[in-house]
C-alpha cells in the first residue's frame, strides 16, 4: 500500500487546504523525523514540511506505530504533546459504555473479564445483535462517532493493540468501525452476487462516512487513515474472499481523507496555518457528495 502513489495521494491529502486541481498534503507538525537531518527548514522532514506520497513510497518504513518508535521518541512525545496511548481493553470498555447507552442494555458486543493472570480481556458475543424496538441496524451504522486527538485511532478501529502491538483477529475487534462492520455483515445477504456485493459496499461506505477523528501530528493522522483503509479492505476480503476493486478502494480512501483530518484542537486550525479545518457532512455514497463545513462551526 505504501508504494501506491495514487492511493497515498488520497491518504496523505489535506482536504482543508487542497484546491480542485492542486493537492496539499498533511504536514509533519513534529520535529521527530528531522533530528538527524542537516537541511533545516528545507528538509522534507522539517516540522512544516508536507508528507508527500513520493516521500512515503521511497521510505515505506519511516512512519511506524508508537509501539515501534524509539523509547526516546515515545518519551519526548509524551512530554511535549501529552501523547498517551490507550490499551485495547480500555477502548473496549469505553466503547461498550457508549453502546450500552445506545442499545439500553449491557454487553451487546462482548463481555469483559479478567483472566487468571490478571489481564483484562473480553469474550465476543456470538449470536446476532438484537436491536431495540424503535431503532434499526442502519441507524447504528449511520450513527456518527468521533475520537478527538485520536493518535492512531484505537477507539475507532482495533487492528492492533496500540500499547502492545498485538494484532487482533477480526472476530475480536472492538473499535467503533469494527462494530459497524459486524452489524453490516449480520444484516446483509452473504451470497456472493454482484447485487449483494454492491449492497454491502454501500453500507460499508456509510459506516466509513460516520467515523470521524483528528490529530495535530501528521504521522498519527496517516496511521489512523491507513488503519481505517486496511480494515475496510480486510472486512471486504473476509466477507467476499477476494480483494475489493480499485474503484472501491479509492472511494473508501477519499471518504477517510475527509473524515480523519489534521487539526490543532486548541484553535481548530490546520497546524502551521490560519485556516480552519474543513470536514464533510456526507449526504450520499453514489456519487460521493456532502456539505463542507469548518469544524469550528459545529462545536
Buried (B, 14 or more C-beta within 10 A) or exposed (E): BBEBEEBBBBBBBBBBBBEEEEBBBBBBBBEBBBEEEEEEEEBBBBBEBBBBBEBBBEEEEEBEBBBEBEEEBBEBBEEEBEBEBBBBBEBBBEBBEBBEEBBEEEBBBBEBEEEEEEEBBBEEEEEEBEBEEEEEBBEBBBBEBBBEBBBBBBBBBBBBBBBEEEEBEBEBBBBBBBBBBBBBBEBBEEEEEEEBBEBBBBBBBBBBBBBBBBBBBBBBBBBBBBBBBEBBBBBBEEBBEEEBEEEBBBBBBBBBBBBBBBBBBEEBBBBBBEBBBBBBEBEEBEEBEBEEEBBEEEE
